[in-house]
C-alpha cells in the first residue's frame, strides 16, 4: 500500500494508479475532497463577484479533480456523474452569488437617517422588482434549510414590525409554517408578552400575543437586518416567554462592525445573514 508521500507524488504527476481502490472509489474520494473545498470557499468568501469564482475554483477545487482525468479510461457513467456533482454544485454557487449581488445592489444607503451618525440601509429597492423579491425569498429559504430545518421543520416564523413583515409572510408560505407578527407596544390586541430593547437611536418595546405560539414550538426569528442586535434579542426573549424555542435568527443584511450577533450568541441563539457589510 502506498504511503501518503507516494500518493501525493503520483497526484502531482497526474497518475494516481494505485490498485488498492477501484476507479469509482478514487472518484468518490476526489469528489468528497472537492466538495469539502467548495464548502470552505463558500464559508470563507461570504460575498464575492461571480466572475472571480472561476479563478478561485481553478486554484482550489480543480487540482482535486484534474489528476483523475487521464487515469481510468473508458470512464464508467457513474464515475462521470460523480465528478459532475462538483461542477453542478459549483454552478449553483455561482448562480447564488449572482442572486445575492443583485439583492445587494438594490439596497440603498442613507447617511444620518433617522438621526445623525446612523447609516440607514433601505431594502425597499428590492420590492420594486418582483423577480428580485422572489430571488430574495428563495435564497433566504435555502439559508434556513441549510441551518435550521435539516432534521425538523419549523412551526413558525416571527418577524418584527415593520420591514420584517415584508419578508416574513412570504418566507413562511415558502417553508409551509405559520407567520407570527411581533409589534411595537400597544399595537396588538389581547394579552401580550412585552420586552424592552435598545435601538441604535433609542429604546422601544416589542410585544407578542400570548396566544400566538404553542409551548415547544420551533420558531425562526426573521428581520431585514441586524445592527446592534437589540431587536432580534428582544424577539428571542419574547419567544422564550411563550415557552417556545428560538431555533435561530435569519437576516437579509448584517452590519458586521456593530457586533450585533454577539448579543444573540450570549442568548445561545445563532444568526445567519445573507449579506454582510
C-alpha positions, 0 to 999 in steps of 0.5 A: 500500500502506498504511503501518503508521500507516494500518493501525493507524488503520483497526484502531482504527476497526474497518475494516481494508479494505485490498485488498492481502490477501484476507479469509482472509489478514487472518484468518490474520494476526489469528489468528497475532497472537492466538495469539502473545498467548495464548502470552505470557499463558500464559508470563507468568501461570504460575498464575492463577484461571480466572475472571480469564482472561476479563478478561485475554483481553478486554484482550489477545487480543480487540482482535486479533480484534474489528476483523475482525468487521464487515469481510468479510461473508458470512464464508467457513467457513474464515475462521470456523474460523480465528478459532475456533482462538483461542477453542478454544485459549483454552478449553483454557487455561482448562480447564488452569488449572482442572486445575492449581488443583485439583492445587494445592489438594490439596497440603498444607503442613507447617511444620518437617517433617522438621526445623525451618525446612523447609516440607514440601509433601505431594502425597499429597492428590492420590492420594486422588482418582483423577480428580485423579491422572489430571488430574495425569498428563495435564497433566504429559504435555502439559508434556513434549510441549510441551518435550521430545518435539516432534521425538523421543520419549523412551526413558525416564523416571527418577524418584527414590525415593520420591514420584517413583515415584508419578508416574513409572510412570504418566507413562511408560505415558502417553508409551509409554517405559520407567520407570527407578527411581533409589534411595537407596544400597544399595537396588538390586541389581547394579552401580550408578552412585552420586552424592552430593547435598545435601538441604535437611536433609542429604546422601544418595546416589542410585544407578542400575543400570548396566544400566538405560539404553542409551548415547544414550538420551533420558531425562526426569528426573521428581520431585514437586518441586524445592527446592534442586535437589540431587536432580534434579542428582544424577539428571542426573549419574547419567544422564550416567554411563550415557552417556545424555542428560538431555533435561530435568527435569519437576516437579509443584511448584517452590519458586521462592525456593530457586533450585533450577533454577539448579543444573540450568541450570549442568548445561545441563539445563532444568526445567519445573514445573507449579506454582510457589510 
